[in-house]
Amino acid sequence: MAYPNPYPAQPYPSTSVPMPAVPTAVIGPQFCASYPLDLAVVKKVMTLSDGNFVVTDVNGNVVFKVKGSLMTLRDRRILVDAAGNPLVTLRRKIMTTHDRWQAFRGESTEAKDLIFTLKRSSLIQFKTKLDVFLANNTKEDVCDFKVKGSWLERSCVVYAGESNNIVAQMHKKHTVQSILIGKDQFMVTVYPNIDYAFVVALIVILDEINEDEKED
């Protein structure tokens, strides 16, 4: 006769920070590829006109552009698709200690259209460390994504939550041509099923934060 075990096996307690579920689509499911996607980001260094960022695929086809009006040159950016349709408005939240940015759908800046919020993990930083909270994460106890690395070296990595799971990473790409014509070009690899429009939006905010630090 089999007797029940009075000491059933207990699961080991988890010592890691709980990782939030990674949503595949942040801005839209149409921006999630089932394979790793390499995008080239070209920043025009000497320009005040619209379209200071251009994002292309490996074949040189334009995927996104970034625009900003001269009236609000430093506080607002709009990510548009290849046809010029506005996808996301990125806005710096004024008077916040942790350099907080918000992303809204289309050209909206209304609370109901908020997609995500990004802020510095700490006030003083020697390396980039940013926390990203999706709109429904109102408590902001645990971030949904984290950005770490060196923007100067174009080596930032995007992680899922507080985990070590990489969802996208940047790597530098210099060509003689890009240096001669005054453009800063680098690549970003977006992992499968991760919203690449969202990743590009993070890169645009990273650049703005870096520009602010240069002026301080």
Secondary structure, 3 states (H helix, E strand, C coil): CCCCCCCCCCCCCCCCCCCCCCCCCCCCHHHECCCCEEEEEEEECCCCCCCCEEEECCCCCEEEEEECCCCCCCCEEEEEECCCCEEEEEEECCCCCCCCEEEEECCCCCHHHEEEEEEECCCCCCCEEEEEEECCCCCCCCCCEEEEECCCCCCCEEEECCCCCEEEEEEECCCHHHHHCCEEEEEEEECCCCEHHHHHHHHHHHHHHHHHHHHC
